[in-house]
Amino acid sequence: MEEKRAREREIVKVSVIGIIANVLLAAFKAAVGMSAHSIAIVMDALNNMSDAASSLITIIGAKLAGREADKKHPFGYGRVEYLSALVISVIVLYAGITSFVESIKKILHPETPDYSSVALIIVAVAVLVKVILGLFTKKRGANLRSDSLVNSGEDATHDAVISATTLVAAAIYLIFHVSLEAWLGAAISVVIVKAGVDMIKDSISTILGERADIDLARELKKSVLAFDNVQGVYDLVLHNYGPDTYQGSLHIEVLDTFPVDELDELLRTITLKIYKEHNILLTAIGVYTINTKNQTANAMREKVSEYVHREKSVLQMHAFYVNEKKKTLRFDLVISLGEKDRYGLYQKLVEGVQALYPEYTLQIAMDTDFTEE
């Protein structure tokens, strides 16, 4: 719990720095832009204010996400951070659309810009400040796993590029007496709009639920496989309830001679280890057994495995077990999500296995690898 509070405090700290920097920059740019009749600089100032608002929303999101779990939301409020990231994305998009409209107005009704050395120096300083702020915010956001901070950092980086292009336009005007302000404002707007759309897509994708981090999944499976009696780890599912807040489930494979009392102790030990090493709460661990009393089953397993893996879309076969008394054969078939006709392939393989062992009743489940690369 203390780690979560420390993370929240750090997010607030970074966001406050962003608010102060953006408000100061917005005030300077607005003053300079209006005195120089520069629509690009004024629009840049508007974008700085949207950045300040984004930082404020990040703070609010971090505070709400840090609330304790209750009866209504027993998994906590961590996902609020993803919603705040989405709101920031919408703000960025709105700023881009607004600046585009204003730029078009200036293209239709142009004004002659009036650059001063003071104005150009202020814009140059703004570029430097935004580069530093953008890199700092993105780095801290990545370290803290905060999508809101990462989005704010990305936006600050875009601002630096925008301000730099404003300087280029000023240089062109002073040298060639050609004003590109309004056109530059439109180009800037398109960049902002694209950034907003991309951020919205990323935020929605996170809210919908993305696959678990591949490296995290590998490390978790490796930790479970480290136990001597665990023969395999399958069906890993991780649910994200906020940054670094996971709950999950998996299946382990053990020999069918493994005592139940020792199995119970093993499951508890695995749960504790995964929580300590990866901060992941395993809410359930299922068990598959491997035939040891029936040597025929091993030969059947190899034969079936060779048959199903002829199909490239078959990623895995596990939970294979044969019951000679009941004449049942069961296993799970993991078919890639990239297969266009998963059910059709599943049916084909079921029919093929049935043809290999017509005397057995099949219990074949079509499974999914939720950490598939």
Secondary structure, 3 states (H helix, E strand, C coil): CHHHHHHHHHHHHHHHHHHHHHHHHHHHHHHHHHHCCCHHHHHHHHHHHHHHHHHHHHHHHHHHHCCCCCCCCCCCCCCHHHHHHHHHHHHHHHHHHHHHHHHHHHHHCCCCCCCCHHHHHHHHHHHHHHHHHHHHHHHHHHHCCCHHHHHHHHHHHHHHHHHHHHHHHHHHHHHHCCCCHHHHHHHHHHHHHHHHHHHHHHHHHHHHCCCCCHHHHHHHHHHHHCCCCCCEEEEEEEEECCCCCEEEEEEEEEECCCCHHHHHHHHHHHHHHHHHHHCEEEEEEEEEEECCCCHHHHHHHHHHHHHHCCCCCEEEEEEEEEECCCCEEEEEEEECCCCCCHHHHHHHHHHHHHHHCCCCEEEEEEECCCCCC
